[in-house]
Amino acid sequence: MKKLIITFSFLLSSAITFCQSVTISPTSLVENPIQSITKVGIGLDHRHPNGLVGVGTFAQSASGYIQTHTNHPLHFSTNNGPAHMTITTAGQIGMGTITPSQKLHVVGNTYITGNMDSDGLVSAGTLSIGGGSTINKYLEVALTGQQIFGVVNNTCDLNYYAVAGVNTGDAVILNMESAFSTLVVANVRASGANQVEVKFCNIGNSNTVLLQNLNMRFTVFK
């Protein structure tokens, strides 16, 4: 047995020394692990001959990693092609680029079937939509417990609401989540910093009373 171990070690060492391939073949077709390395920490280390770039695996008791073992980015590719996805040493992910400038940097088209959420605010950079439209700001603010002052019949009145993040010149849409009778929303505008002006008109034949505990949702674009 000792001779076999020594011989295998010598052959493996020789193969590595002369840069030859080492192939490990399964002994059966049973879908069990072919070879197993039981070790905490680095299990495999593929190292460039210069010793400066290393990539492999890392195992902990509750998680596993595919990573570089040196201060270099990690690239992913298929069919021996160029890098399709890259993770930089700063943790930035690039798709279609190996030099991403953000946490996620995509060069090319994206297709999203679910929701895209950025905490309700697009502040850094812009969002371009097909047709040439560009959004610099998108903000949704829900207000509860709001009120509308009474409006004389066949007249209009202005009410003001505190909407954080709104500035003059922003486009504002109001969605009334609470029902009310003969009032209609005639106009909504950002009248100042963190302030929205809403013009309510009474289309009924009698005056309305103070309405309280209303739910409103403001959507802001720029």
Disulfide bonds with the S-S distance in Angstrom:
Cys156-Cys201 1.83
